Amino acid sequence: MPPSVQAQGLSRNALREIKVGRIKTEGNQAVDRSLIMNSLSVKEGEVYLQPELRQKIAASIKALFRLNLFSDVRFFQENSDSLDAAILVVQVKELPTLARYELKGQDKVKKDDLKDAMDLLEGQPFSRSDVERNRLKMLALYRDKGFLLAEIKASVEEEKESGRQIVTFTIKEGKKVYVRYITFAGNTHLKDKELRKVLKTKEERWWRSGEYKEDDFRLGLDTLIDFYKEKGYLDAVVKGEKITYTDNKKSMDIRVTVDEGRRYYFRKAYFVHNNIVDDAALKAQVILDSGEILNIKKYEMMKFQVLSLYREEGYLFVDIDDRFVYDDSLVDVTFRIQENSIAHINLVDIRGNTKTKDKVIRREIRLFPGDIFRQSLLMRSQRDIMQLAFFDNVEPDIERVQDGDGSDVNLVMKVTEKQAGTGQFSAGAAYSQRDQFVGTLGLQIPNLMGNGQRLDANLEAGPNKQLYSLGFTEPWFLDRPTLVGGSIFYSHQVSTLALENDYTKWGGRVNLGQRLTWPDDYFTIRGSYNLTWNDNGQYINGDHLIIPSGLESSVMLTLVRDDKNLPFFPSEGSRYSFSYNLVGGYLGGDFDYREYTTKVNWWFPTFGKLVLGLETEFGLIDGDNIQSYSLYQMGGVLGYQGKLRGYSPGSIASNRVARSYFSAVTELTYPVVENTFYLLGFFDMGNAFGNIPKWDSRLGYGSYNPIENTGIPGPLSEIDFADLRKDFGFGFRLVVPLVAPFGMGFDFGWPLDRIENYDGSRSTKSSNGPEVNFVIEQGF
């Protein structure tokens, strides 16, 4: 700022009073006079001593510059006929107005990205410093994208018609610079190879680009120090880095200098406290053994566990002062614990739910007003709300109540509802050898009118298949954790084989479920009654092993223990399910058998965000007059038992009487973009067991072999775990809120065994290329 605070003709006599008669403005064209006058500290008609007037003028100049409208501001006194009043002149020079700015030479970085990085506004005043600041912002963006040699020049010219200014940024992008070598100095204990793995910035190789991004590199240096501290080098620091370019400017070499310092070892932990928590319980949280390398990550986990132990007892505001005492390379840790008062819940507040009613969320919360705060109940409440599958995120928060002694807290659950809202239309298509092309339409309302109820209406239609279904579920009947629901359905399957007839079934199902508190509160039990008419066009009288048509009356009981952390794409936890299905018997109908099914899933976090998923599934049917369409088939990913994605859908045991099956799946999942895009790799194995042929060609087309129920081996005797089909492959899932809110994608599977012949034997031919499985996964 070049302010001029000396007003011409003003006396230097500090005791003289000066009255400001008038204030005139000069040089303002676009800026209104009233804006200038309102910004002034000196006012017309007021009387000031000489020093005070100078202070007012200086403050006025600063205020006018803060408007960011002027490049220069000066004050003068104008000659006046009156000896009693002074006339002040405020002379301003306005900043130029931006007509527009132009980018020239931009090619490899998107123009929209450059504009997003800038803050120049057309039609607004701007200064040279504004131009330089935006030039540096664009240059930083280029460097972050690997264009380290980019150059940007700015020029300003006047628009002839309006007199406004045009700013032109001329960009010389140059080529991207790639990292050739990353080396280290000062690392006497850890090898270069170990340290390079920690950095996100990588050397250029044929399988990766080796791009250099400044932010990634700086964050990598912080990660490098964290890695050293996990190895016990608590004093490690990065002393500096040096970047050199090759002669052709296409590559760069990075050399990082570190000072490792000494490696420390844990010896003992001491606790100084008021015995509210037993010493034994505190010592149980010490996960570092005496003499073990002091891994700072394990130490922080130990400290967190001590903190959680007190919070579990209600001491939310516990203070832990942990101090290291060094004895050469050995470290003792002293935890000085001040428990403070017990925290009670004052109120429970729900925020962010624009569609879901408060009661739907509140009934999943396990802390109530007046309760002692417990950490485990807070985390469990967060998990249970997420299991509703109505929200993208649930963030618990604690707000301290200001009134009283300050020990009471408000529990706040901040929820982010799914973009798809409370209702989703789904549309998709799938292709299989048996069903051909099938189009699907569905209306799923998993949170009907915000009440947590579920309504499902589905339609599948194709040349060989039609399916219609309508269902409703109330998970909290009479405001208790009791599930009540039901559905009606109709389906018609056109046969594609000469030995099969068309198949039609219709009926209904009622469901009843209850959350359990024993053996623990992760258990639920569900029961359903099903009444279905099955019509295959072929009726077999008498007792046989299988029959195709008739009335099915059945009751199914399912026991589930589910503690996975997320309803979809979980990263840890497990799910165990056991089902018993009684068909016929004292329930009546034409069928008489029992079905047992068990399924177990585990999820484990591994490296970074990579999740290992394991799944095993087993089913068995025992009895007589088995419904033919209840026999097991495998192949594909959906619609049949288990997963064998390298084989065409339903191709395994399609023509055998398979009364048992086994499936085992290993899957690795990586979220490229959380809640949006996932990559997965898999290895499947399994089989449906049973060697009896389903058809007898001697009886004519479409005739089931009327196998008598005498002399038939039991299903357990047919199981052969040495005869498992295997495959491997990869796939992806894309979450599209309005189409497939829980994931759709493709799985590509390659079989490792021969395909199955019509009679169930292994073919001498192998599959031609990968089996492609189109998947639309929806909520449950």
For each residue, the residues with C-beta under 8 A, 3 or more apart:
1: 61 62 65 73
2: 72
3: 58 61 62 65 73 74 75
4: 74 75 76
5: 54 57 58 61 75
6: 10
7: 10 53 57 75 76 77 86 88
8: 76 77
9: 77 79 86
10: 6 7 18 50 53 77 86
11: 16 18 50
12: 50
13: 16 50
14: 49 50 51
15: 49 50
16: 11 13 49 50
17: 47 48 49
18: 10 11 47 48 49 50 53 86
19: 45 46 47 48 84 85 86
20: 23 42 43 44 45 46 47 48 53 85 86 88
21: 44 45 80 82 84 85 86 87
22: 44 85 87 88
23: 20 37 40 42 44 87 88 89 90
24: 78 87 88 89 90
25: 28 33 36 37 89 90 91 92
26: 89 90 91 92
27: 91 92 93 94
28: 25 31 32 33 36 92 94
29: 94
30: 94 97 125
31: 28 35 36 67 69 70 92 94
32: 28 35 36
33: 25 28 36 37
34: 37 38
35: 31 32 38 39 67
36: 25 28 31 32 33 39 40 64 90 92
37: 23 25 33 34 40
38: 34 35
39: 35 36 60 63 64 67
40: 23 36 37 43 56 60 63 64 90
41: 56 57 59 60 63
42: 20 23 46 48 53 56 57 60 88
43: 20 40 46
44: 20 21 22 23
45: 19 20 21
46: 19 20 42 43
47: 17 18 19 20
48: 17 18 19 20 42 52 53 56
49: 14 15 16 17 18 52 53
50: 10 11 12 13 14 15 16 18 53 54
51: 14 54 55
52: 48 49 55 56
53: 7 10 18 20 42 48 49 50 56 57
54: 5 50 51 57 58
55: 51 52 58 59
56: 40 41 42 48 52 53 59 60
57: 5 7 41 42 53 54 60 61 75 88
58: 3 5 54 55 61 62
59: 41 55 56 62 63
60: 39 40 41 42 56 57 63 64 75 90
61: 1 3 5 57 58 64 65 73 75
62: 1 3 58 59 65 66
63: 39 40 41 59 60 66 67
64: 36 39 40 60 61 67 69 70 73 90 92
65: 1 3 61 62 68 70 73
66: 62 63
67: 31 35 39 63 64 70
68: 65 95 125 127
69: 31 64 94 95 125
70: 31 64 65 67 73 92 93 94 95
71: 93 94 95 127
72: 2 92 93
73: 1 3 61 64 65 70 90 91 92 93
74: 3 4 90 91 92
75: 3 4 5 7 57 60 61 88 89 90 91
76: 4 7 8 88 89 91
77: 7 8 9 10 86 87 88 89
78: 24 87 88 89
79: 9 87
80: 21 83 85 86 87
81:
82: 21 85
83: 80
84: 19 21
85: 19 20 21 22 80 82
86: 7 9 10 18 19 20 21 77 80
87: 21 22 23 24 77 78 79 80
88: 7 20 22 23 24 42 57 75 76 77 78
89: 23 24 25 26 75 76 77 78
90: 23 24 25 26 36 40 60 64 73 74 75
91: 25 26 27 73 74 75 76
92: 25 26 27 28 31 36 64 70 72 73 74
93: 27 70 71 72 73
94: 27 28 29 30 31 69 70 71 125
95: 68 69 70 71 125 126 127
96: 125 126 156 158 164 165
97: 30 123 124 125 126 164 165
98: 101 120 121 122 123 124 125 126 164 165 166 167
99: 122 123 159 162 164 165 166
100: 122 166 167
101: 98 118 120 122 166 167 168 169
102: 166 167 168 169
103: 106 111 114 169 171
104: 168 169 170 171
105: 170 171 172 173
106: 103 109 111 114 171 173
107: 173
108: 145 147 173 176
109: 106 113 114 141 142 145 147 173
110: 113 114
111: 103 106 114 115
112: 115 116
113: 109 110 116 117 141
114: 103 106 109 110 111 117 118 138 141
115: 111 112 118
116: 112 113
117: 113 114 134 137 138 140 141
118: 101 114 115 134 137 138
119: 130 134 137
120: 98 101 124 126 130 131 134 167
121: 98 124
122: 98 99 100 101
123: 97 98 99
124: 97 98 120 121
125: 30 68 69 94 95 96 97 98
126: 95 96 97 98 120 130 131 165 167
127: 68 71 95 130 131
128: 131 132 156
129: 132 133
130: 119 120 126 127 133 134
131: 120 126 127 128 134 135 154 156 167
132: 128 129 135 136 154
133: 129 130 136 137
134: 117 118 119 120 130 131 137 138 154 169
135: 131 132 138 139 152 153 154 169
136: 132 133 139 140
137: 117 118 119 133 134 140 141
138: 114 117 118 134 135 141 142 152 169 171
139: 135 136 142 143 150 152
140: 117 136 137 143 144 214
141: 109 113 114 117 137 138 144 145
142: 109 138 139 145 147 150 152 171 173
143: 139 140 146 147 148 150 214
144: 140 141 213 214 215
145: 108 109 141 142 176 211 213
146: 143 176 177 178 211 212 213
147: 108 109 142 143 150 173 174 175 176 177
148: 143 177 212 252
149: 174 175 177 249
150: 139 142 143 147 171 172 173 174
151: 171 172 174
152: 135 138 139 142 169 170 171 172
153: 135 169 170
154: 131 132 134 135 167 168 169 170
155: 167 168 170
156: 96 128 131 165 166 167 168
157: 165 166 168
158: 96 163 164 165 166
159: 99 162 163 164 165 166
160: 163
161:
162: 99 159
163: 158 159 160
164: 96 97 98 99 158 159
165: 96 97 98 99 126 156 157 158 159
166: 98 99 100 101 102 156 157 158 159
167: 98 100 101 102 120 126 131 154 155 156
168: 101 102 104 154 155 156 157
169: 101 102 103 104 134 135 138 152 153 154
170: 104 105 152 153 154 155
171: 103 104 105 106 138 142 150 151 152
172: 105 150 151 152
173: 105 106 107 108 109 142 147 150
174: 147 149 150 151 249
175: 147 149 249 250
176: 108 145 146 147 211
177: 146 147 148 149 212 245 249 250 251 252
178: 146 204 209 210 211 212 250 251 252
179: 182 201 202 203 204 210 211 212 251 252 253 254
180: 203 204 210 246 251 252 253
181: 203 253 254
182: 179 192 196 199 201 202 203 253 254 255 256
183: 192 253 254 255 256
184: 187 192 195 255 256 257 258
185: 255 256 257 258
186: 239 257 258 259 260
187: 184 190 191 192 195 258 260
188: 260
189: 231 233 260 263
190: 187 194 195 228 231 260
191: 187 194 195
192: 182 183 184 187 195 196
193: 196 197
194: 190 191 197 198
195: 184 187 190 191 192 198 199 224 227 256 258
196: 182 192 193 199 202 203
197: 193 194
198: 194 195 220 223 224 227
199: 182 195 196 202 217 220 221 223 224
200: 216 217 219 220 223
201: 179 182 212 213 216 217 220 254
202: 179 182 196 199 205 208 210
203: 179 180 181 182 196 210
204: 178 179 180 208 209 210 251
205: 202 208 210
206:
207:
208: 202 204 205
209: 178 204
210: 178 179 180 202 203 204 205
211: 145 146 176 178 179
212: 146 148 177 178 179 201 217 252
213: 144 145 146 201 216 217
214: 140 143 144 217 218
215: 144 218 219
216: 200 201 213 219 220
217: 199 200 201 212 213 214 220 221 254
218: 214 215 221 222
219: 200 215 216 222 223
220: 198 199 200 201 216 217 223 224
221: 199 217 218 224 225 238 241 256
222: 218 219 225 226
223: 198 199 200 219 220 226 227
224: 195 198 199 220 221 227 228 238 256 258
225: 221 222 228 229 236 237 238
226: 222 223 229 230 296 297
227: 195 198 223 224 230 231
228: 190 224 225 231 233 236 258 260
229: 225 226 232 233 234 236 295 296 297
230: 226 227 295 296 297
231: 189 190 227 228 263 293 295
232: 229 263 264 265 293 294 295
233: 189 228 229 236 260 261 262 263 264
234: 229 261 264 294 296
235: 259 260 261 262
236: 225 228 229 233 258 259 260 261
237: 225 258 259 261
238: 221 224 225 241 256 257 258
239: 186 257 258 259
240: 256 257
241: 221 238 254 255 256 257
242: 254 255 257
243: 252 253 254
244: 252 253 255
245: 177 249 251 252 253
246: 180 249 250 251 252 253
247:
248: 251
249: 149 174 175 177 245 246
250: 175 177 178 246
251: 177 178 179 180 204 245 246 248
252: 148 177 178 179 180 212 243 244 245 246
253: 179 180 181 182 183 243 244 245 246
254: 179 181 182 183 201 217 241 242 243
255: 182 183 184 185 241 242 244
256: 182 183 184 185 195 221 224 238 240 241
257: 184 185 186 238 239 240 241 242
258: 184 185 186 187 195 224 228 236 237 238 239
259: 186 235 236 237 239
260: 186 187 188 189 190 228 233 235 236 263
261: 233 234 235 236 237
262: 233 235 329
263: 189 231 232 233 260 293 329
264: 232 233 234 293 294 326 329 330 331
265: 232 291 292 293 294 329 330 331
266: 269 288 289 290 291 292 293 294 299 330 331 333
267: 290 291 327 330 331 332
268: 290 332 333
269: 266 283 286 288 302 332 333 334 335
270: 332 333 334 335
271: 279 282 283 334 335 337
272: 334 335 336 337
273: 276 277 282 335 336 337 339
274: 337 339
275: 278 279
276: 273 310 313 315 339
277: 273 281 282 309 310 313
278: 275 281 282
279: 271 275 282 283
280: 283 284
281: 277 278 284 285 309
282: 271 273 277 278 279 285 286 306 309 335
283: 269 271 279 280 286
284: 280 281
285: 281 282 302 305 306 309
286: 269 282 283 302
287: 298 301 302 305
288: 266 269 292 294 295 298 299 302
289: 266 292
290: 266 267 268
291: 265 266 267
292: 265 266 288 289 295
293: 231 232 263 264 265 266
294: 232 234 264 265 266 288 299 331
295: 229 230 231 232 288 292 298 299
296: 226 229 230 234 299 300
297: 226 229 230 300 301
298: 287 288 295 301 302
299: 266 288 294 295 296 302 303 333
300: 296 297 303 304
301: 287 297 298 304 305
302: 269 285 286 287 288 298 299 305 306
303: 299 300 306 307 320 322 335
304: 300 301 307 308
305: 285 287 301 302 308 309
306: 282 285 302 303 309 310 320 335 337
307: 303 304 310 311 318 320
308: 304 305 311 312 375
309: 277 281 282 285 305 306 312 313
310: 276 277 306 307 313 315 318 337 339
311: 307 308 314 315 316 318 373 374 375
312: 308 309 374 375 376
313: 276 277 309 310 342 372 374
314: 311 342 343 344 372 373 374
315: 276 310 311 318 339 340 341 342 343
316: 311 343 373 398 409
317: 340 341 343 407
318: 307 310 311 315 337 338 339 340
319: 337 338 340
320: 303 306 307 335 336 337 338
321: 335 336 337 338
322: 303 333 334 335 336
323: 333 334 336
324: 331 332 333
325: 331 332 333 334
326: 264 330 331
327: 267 330 331 332
328:
329: 262 263 264 265
330: 264 265 266 267 326 327
331: 264 265 266 267 294 324 325 326 327
332: 267 268 269 270 324 325 327
333: 266 268 269 270 299 322 323 324 325
334: 269 270 271 272 322 323 325
335: 269 270 271 272 273 282 303 306 320 321 322
336: 272 273 320 321 322 323
337: 271 272 273 274 306 310 318 319 320 321
338: 318 319 320 321
339: 273 274 276 310 315 318
340: 315 317 318 319 407
341: 315 317 405 407
342: 313 314 315 372 373 407
343: 314 315 316 317 372 373 407 408 409
344: 314 370 371 372 373 407 408 409
345: 348 367 368 369 370 371 372 373 408 409 410 411
346: 369 401 408 409 410
347: 369 410 411
348: 345 362 365 367 368 369 410 411 413
349: 410 411 412 413
350: 353 358 361 362 412 413 415
351: 412 413 414 415
352: 414 415 416 417
353: 350 356 357 358 361 415 417 450
354: 417
355: 417 421 422 447 450
356: 353 360 361 390 391 415 417 422 447 450 452
357: 353 360 361 450 451 452
358: 350 353 361 362
359: 362 363 479
360: 356 357 363 364 388 390 447 450 451 452
361: 350 353 356 357 358 364 365 385 388 413 415
362: 348 350 358 359 365
363: 359 360 476 479 481
364: 360 361 381 384 385 387 388
365: 348 361 362 368 381 384 385 411 413
366: 377 380 381 384
367: 345 348 371 373 374 377 378 381 411
368: 345 348 365 371
369: 345 346 347 348
370: 344 345
371: 344 345 367 368 374 377
372: 313 314 342 343 344 345
373: 311 314 316 342 343 344 345 367 378 398 409 411
374: 311 312 313 314 367 371 377 378
375: 308 311 312 378 379
376: 312 379 380
377: 366 367 371 374 380 381
378: 367 373 374 375 381 382 396 411
379: 375 376 382 383 396
380: 366 376 377 383 384
381: 364 365 366 367 377 378 384 385 396 413
382: 378 379 385 386 394 395 396 413
383: 379 380 386 387 565
384: 364 365 366 380 381 387 388
385: 361 364 365 381 382 388 391 394 413 415
386: 382 383 389 391 394 565 566 567
387: 364 383 384 562 566 567
388: 360 361 364 384 385 391 447 452 567
389: 386 446 567 568 742 779
390: 356 360 417 418 422 446 447 452
391: 356 385 386 388 394 415 416 417 418
392: 416 417 418 419 675
393: 415 416
394: 382 385 386 391 413 414 415 416
395: 382 413 414 415 416
396: 378 379 381 382 411 412 413 414
397: 411 412 413 414
398: 316 373 409 410 411 412
399: 409 410 412
400: 406 408 409 410
401: 346 404 406 408 409 410
402: 406
403:
404: 401 407 408
405: 341 408
406: 400 401 402
407: 317 340 341 342 343 344 404
408: 343 344 345 346 400 401 404 405
409: 316 343 344 345 346 373 398 399 400 401
410: 345 346 347 348 349 398 399 400 401
411: 345 347 348 349 365 367 373 378 396 397 398
412: 349 350 351 396 397 398 399
413: 348 349 350 351 361 365 381 382 385 394 395 396 397
414: 351 352 394 395 396 397
415: 350 351 352 353 356 361 385 391 393 394 395
416: 352 391 392 393 394 395
417: 352 353 354 355 356 390 391 392 421
418: 390 391 392 421 737 741
419: 392 737 738
420: 423 424 737 738 741
421: 355 417 418 424
422: 355 356 390 445 446 447 448 449 450
423: 420 443 444 445
424: 420 421 443 444 445 446 737 738 739 741
425: 441 442 443 738 739
426: 440 441 442 443 444 739 740 741 776 778
427: 439 440 441 442 739
428: 439 440 739 740 744 774 776
429: 437 438 439 440 774
430: 435 437 438 440 638 774 776
431: 435 436 437 438 774
432: 435 436 438 636 639 648 649 650
433: 436 496 648 649 650 651
434: 464 496 649 650 654
435: 430 431 432 438 462 464 465 493 649
436: 431 432 433 462 463 464 465 496
437: 429 430 431 462 463
438: 429 430 431 432 435 460 461 462 465
439: 427 428 429 460 461 462
440: 426 427 428 429 430 458 459 460 776
441: 425 426 427 458 459
442: 425 426 427 456 457 458 459 778
443: 423 424 425 426 455 456 457 458
444: 423 424 426 454 455 456 778 779
445: 422 423 424 448 453 454 455 456
446: 389 390 422 424 454 779
447: 355 356 360 388 390 422 450 451 452 453 454
448: 422 445 451 452 453 454 455
449: 422 453
450: 353 355 356 357 360 422 447
451: 357 360 447 448
452: 356 357 360 388 390 447 448 475 476
453: 445 447 448 449 472 473 474 475
454: 444 445 446 447 448 471 472 473 475 485
455: 443 444 445 448 471 472
456: 442 443 444 445 469 470 471 472 487
457: 442 443 469 470 471
458: 440 441 442 443 467 468 469 470
459: 440 441 442 467 468
460: 438 439 440 465 466 467
461: 438 439 465 466 467
462: 435 436 437 438 439 465 466
463: 436 437 494
464: 434 435 436 493 494 496
465: 435 436 438 460 461 462 491 492 493 494
466: 460 461 462 490 491 492
467: 458 459 460 461 489 490 491 492
468: 458 459 489 490 491
469: 456 457 458 487 488 489 490
470: 456 457 458 487 488 489
471: 454 455 456 457 485 486 487 488
472: 453 454 455 456 485 486 487
473: 453 454 483 484 485 511
474: 453 477 483 484 485
475: 452 453 454 481 483 513
476: 363 452 479 480 481 482 483
477: 474 480 482 483 484
478: 482
479: 359 363 476
480: 476 477
481: 363 475 476 514 515
482: 476 477 478 512 513 514 515
483: 473 474 475 476 477 511 512 513 514 526
484: 473 474 477 511 512 513
485: 454 471 472 473 474 510 511
486: 471 472 508 509 510 511
487: 456 469 470 471 472 508 509 511
488: 469 470 471 507 508 509
489: 467 468 469 470 505 506 507 508 509
490: 466 467 468 469 504 505 506
491: 465 466 467 468 504 505 506
492: 465 466 467 502 503 504
493: 435 464 465 502 503 504
494: 463 464 465 502
495: 500 501 502 503 702
496: 433 434 436 464 500
497: 500
498: 701 702
499: 655 695 697 701 702 703
500: 495 496 497 503 702
501: 495 536 537 538 548 702
502: 492 493 494 495 536 537
503: 492 493 495 500 534 535 536 548 629
504: 490 491 492 493 534 535
505: 489 490 491 532 533 534 535 629
506: 489 490 491 532 533
507: 488 489 530 531 532 533 552
508: 486 487 488 489 530 531 532
509: 486 487 488 489 528 529 530 531
510: 485 486 528 529
511: 473 483 484 485 486 487 526 527 528
512: 482 483 484 526 527 528
513: 475 482 483 484 524 525 526 527
514: 481 482 483 524 525 526
515: 481 482 521 523 524
516: 519 521 523 524 525
517: 520 521
518: 523
519: 516 523
520: 517 523 561
521: 515 516 517
522: 561 562 563
523: 515 516 518 519 520 559 560 561
524: 513 514 515 516 559 560 562
525: 513 514 516 557 558 559 560
526: 483 511 512 513 514 557 558 560
527: 511 512 513 555 556 557 558
528: 509 510 511 512 555 556
529: 509 510 554 555
530: 507 508 509 552 553 554 555 556
531: 507 508 509 551 552 553
532: 505 506 507 508 551 552
533: 505 506 507 551 552
534: 503 504 505 548 549 550 551 552 627 629
535: 503 504 505 549
536: 501 502 503 548 549 628
537: 501 502 548 549 702
538: 501 548 549 702 703 704
539: 547 548 549 550
540: 544 547 548 549 704 706
541:
542: 706
543: 624 625 708 709
544: 540 547 624 625 706 707 708 709
545: 624 625 626 657 692 707 708 709 712
546: 625 626 627 628 631 657 694 704 707
547: 539 540 544 550 590 591 625 626 627 628 704
548: 501 503 534 536 537 538 539 540 627 628 629 704
549: 534 535 536 537 538 539 540 590
550: 534 539 547 589 590 591 625 627
551: 531 532 533 534 588 589 590 591
552: 507 530 531 532 533 534 583 584 589 590 591 627
553: 530 531 583 584 587 588 589
554: 529 530 581 582 583 584 587 589 591
555: 527 528 529 530 581 582 587
556: 527 528 530 579 580 581 582
557: 525 526 527 579 580 581
558: 525 526 527 577 578 579 580
559: 523 524 525 577 578 579
560: 523 524 525 526 575 576 577 578
561: 520 522 523 574 575 576
562: 387 522 524 573 574 575 576
563: 522 573 574 575
564: 567 570 572 573 574 575 601 603
565: 383 386 570 571 572 573 603
566: 386 387 569 570 571
567: 386 387 388 389 564 570 779
568: 389 742 743 777 779
569: 566 611 669 671 675 678 733 743
570: 564 565 566 567 573 603 611
571: 565 566 603 605 609 611
572: 564 565 603 604 605 611
573: 562 563 564 565 570 602 603
574: 561 562 563 564 600 601 602 603
575: 560 561 562 563 564 599 600 601
576: 560 561 562 598 599 600 601
577: 558 559 560 597 598 599 600
578: 558 559 560 596 597 598
579: 556 557 558 559 595 596 597 598
580: 556 557 558 594 595 596
581: 554 555 556 557 594 595 596 597
582: 554 555 556 585 587 594
583: 552 553 554 587 589 591 592 593 594 595 623 627 630
584: 552 553 554 587 588 589 590 591 592 593 623 625
585: 582 592
586:
587: 553 554 555 582 583 584
588: 551 553 584
589: 550 551 552 553 554 583 584 592
590: 547 549 550 551 552 584 625
591: 547 550 551 552 554 583 584 625 626 627
592: 583 584 585 589 623 624 625
593: 583 584 621 622 623 624 625 626 627 630
594: 580 581 582 583 621 622 623
595: 579 580 581 583 619 620 621 622 630
596: 578 579 580 581 619 620 622
597: 577 578 579 581 617 618 619 620
598: 576 577 578 579 617 618 619
599: 575 576 577 615 616 617 618
600: 574 575 576 577 615 616 617
601: 564 574 575 576 613 614 615
602: 573 574 613 614 615
603: 564 565 570 571 572 573 574 611 612 613 614
604: 572 611 612 613 614
605: 571 572 609 610 611 612
606: 610 611 612 668
607: 610
608:
609: 571 605 670 671
610: 605 606 607 668 669 670
611: 569 570 571 572 603 604 605 606 668 669 670
612: 603 604 605 606 666 667 668
613: 601 602 603 604 665 666 667 668 669
614: 601 602 603 604 664 665 666 667
615: 599 600 601 602 643 663 664 665 667
616: 599 600 662 663 664 665
617: 597 598 599 600 641 642 661 662 663 664 686
618: 597 598 599 660 661 662 663
619: 595 596 597 598 632 641 660 661
620: 595 596 597 659 660 715 716
621: 593 594 595 626 630 631 632 659 660 715
622: 593 594 595 596 659 714 715
623: 583 584 592 593 594 626
624: 543 544 545 592 593 709
625: 543 544 545 546 547 550 584 590 591 592 593 709
626: 545 546 547 591 593 621 623 630 631 659
627: 534 546 547 548 550 552 583 591 593 630
628: 536 546 547 548 631 694 704
629: 503 505 534 548
630: 583 593 595 621 626 627
631: 546 621 626 628 653 657 658 659 690 694
632: 619 621 640 641 653 658 659 660 661 688 690
633: 640 641 650 651 652 653 654 658 688
634: 640 641 642 644 647 650 652 653 661 663 686 687 688 725
635: 640 644 647 648 649 650 651 652
636: 432 639 640 643 644 645 647 648 649 650 771 773
637: 643 645 747 773 775
638: 430 649 773 775
639: 432 636 649 650
640: 632 633 634 635 636 649 650
641: 617 619 632 633 634 661 663 688
642: 617 634 661 662 663 665 684 686
643: 615 636 637 663 665 682 684 686
644: 634 635 636 647 652 663 684 685 686 725 727 749
645: 636 637 682 684 727 729 731 747 748 749 771 773
646: 684 725 726 727 728 729 749 750 751 752 767 770 771
647: 634 635 636 644 651 652 725 727 749 751 755 756 767 771
648: 432 433 635 636 651 755 771
649: 432 433 434 435 635 636 638 639 640 773
650: 432 433 434 633 634 635 636 639 640 654
651: 433 633 635 647 648 654 755 756
652: 633 634 635 644 647 687 688 725 756
653: 631 632 633 634 656 658 661 687 688 689 690 756 760
654: 434 633 650 651 756
655: 499 693 694 695 758 759 760
656: 653 688 690 691 692 693 694 760
657: 545 546 631 690 692 693 694 707
658: 631 632 633 653 661 688 689 690
659: 620 621 622 626 631 632 689 690 715 718
660: 618 619 620 621 632 688 689 690 715 716 718 719
661: 617 618 619 632 634 641 642 653 658 686 687 688 689
662: 616 617 618 642 686 687 689 719 721 724
663: 615 616 617 618 634 641 642 643 644 684 685 686
664: 614 615 616 617 684 685 686 724
665: 613 614 615 616 642 643 682 683 684
666: 612 613 614 682 683 684
667: 612 613 614 615 680 681 682 683
668: 606 610 611 612 613 680 681 682
669: 569 610 611 613 678 679 680
670: 609 610 611 678 679 680
671: 569 609 674 675 677 678
672: 676 677 678 679
673: 676 677
674: 671
675: 392 569 671 735
676: 672 673 734 735
677: 671 672 673 732 733 734 735
678: 569 669 670 671 672 732 733 734 743 745
679: 669 670 672 730 731 732
680: 667 668 669 670 730 731 732 733 747
681: 667 668 728 729 730
682: 643 645 665 666 667 668 728 729 730 731 747 749
683: 665 666 667 726 727 728
684: 642 643 644 645 646 663 664 665 666 726 727 728 749
685: 644 663 664 724 725 726 727
686: 617 634 642 643 644 661 662 663 664 724 725
687: 634 652 653 661 662 720 723 724 725
688: 632 633 634 641 652 653 656 658 660 661
689: 653 658 659 660 661 662 715 718 719 720 723
690: 631 632 653 656 657 658 659 660 715 718
691: 656 718 760
692: 545 656 657 705 707 712
693: 655 656 657 696 705 759 760
694: 546 628 631 655 656 657 704 705
695: 499 655 703 704 705
696: 693 699 703 704 705
697: 499 700 701
698:
699: 696 703 705
700: 697 703
701: 498 499 697
702: 495 498 499 500 501 537 538
703: 499 538 695 696 699 700
704: 538 540 546 547 548 628 694 695 696
705: 692 693 694 695 696 699
706: 540 542 544
707: 544 545 546 657 692 712
708: 543 544 545 711 712
709: 543 544 545 624 625 712
710:
711: 708
712: 545 692 707 708 709
713: 717 718
714: 622 717 718
715: 620 621 622 659 660 689 690 718 719
716: 620 660 719
717: 713 714
718: 659 660 689 690 691 713 714 715
719: 660 662 689 715 716
720: 687 689 723
721: 662 724
722:
723: 687 689 720
724: 662 664 685 686 687 721
725: 634 644 646 647 652 685 686 687 751 752 753
726: 646 683 684 685 751 752 753
727: 644 645 646 647 683 684 685 749 750 751 752 753 771
728: 646 681 682 683 684 749 750 752
729: 645 646 681 682 747 748 749 750 770
730: 679 680 681 682 747 748
731: 645 679 680 682 745 746 747 748 773 775
732: 677 678 679 680 745 746
733: 569 677 678 680 743 744 745 775 777
734: 676 677 678 740 743 744 745
735: 675 676 677 740 741 742 743 744
736: 739 740 741 744
737: 418 419 420 424 741
738: 419 420 424 425 741
739: 424 425 426 427 428 736 744
740: 426 428 734 735 736 743 744 776 777 778
741: 418 420 424 426 735 736 737 738 778 779
742: 389 568 735 777 778 779
743: 568 569 678 733 734 735 740 775 776 777
744: 428 733 734 735 736 739 740 774 775 776 777
745: 678 731 732 733 734 774 775
746: 731 732 772 773 774 775
747: 637 645 680 682 729 730 731 772 773 775
748: 645 729 730 731 770 771 772 773
749: 644 645 646 647 682 684 727 728 729 770 771 773
750: 646 727 728 729 767 769 770 771
751: 646 647 725 726 727 754 755 766 767 771
752: 646 725 726 727 728
753: 725 726 727 762
754: 751 762 763 764 765 766
755: 647 648 651 751 762 763 765 766 767
756: 647 651 652 653 654 760 761 762 763
757: 760 761 762 763
758: 655
759: 655 693
760: 653 655 656 691 693 756 757
761: 756 757
762: 753 754 755 756 757
763: 754 755 756 757 766
764: 754
765: 754 755
766: 751 754 755 763
767: 646 647 750 751 755 771
768:
769: 750
770: 646 729 748 749 750
771: 636 645 646 647 648 727 748 749 750 751 767
772: 746 747 748
773: 636 637 638 645 649 731 746 747 748 749
774: 428 429 430 431 744 745 746
775: 637 638 731 733 743 744 745 746 747
776: 426 428 430 440 740 743 744
777: 568 733 740 742 743 744
778: 426 442 444 740 741 742
779: 389 444 446 567 568 741 742
780:
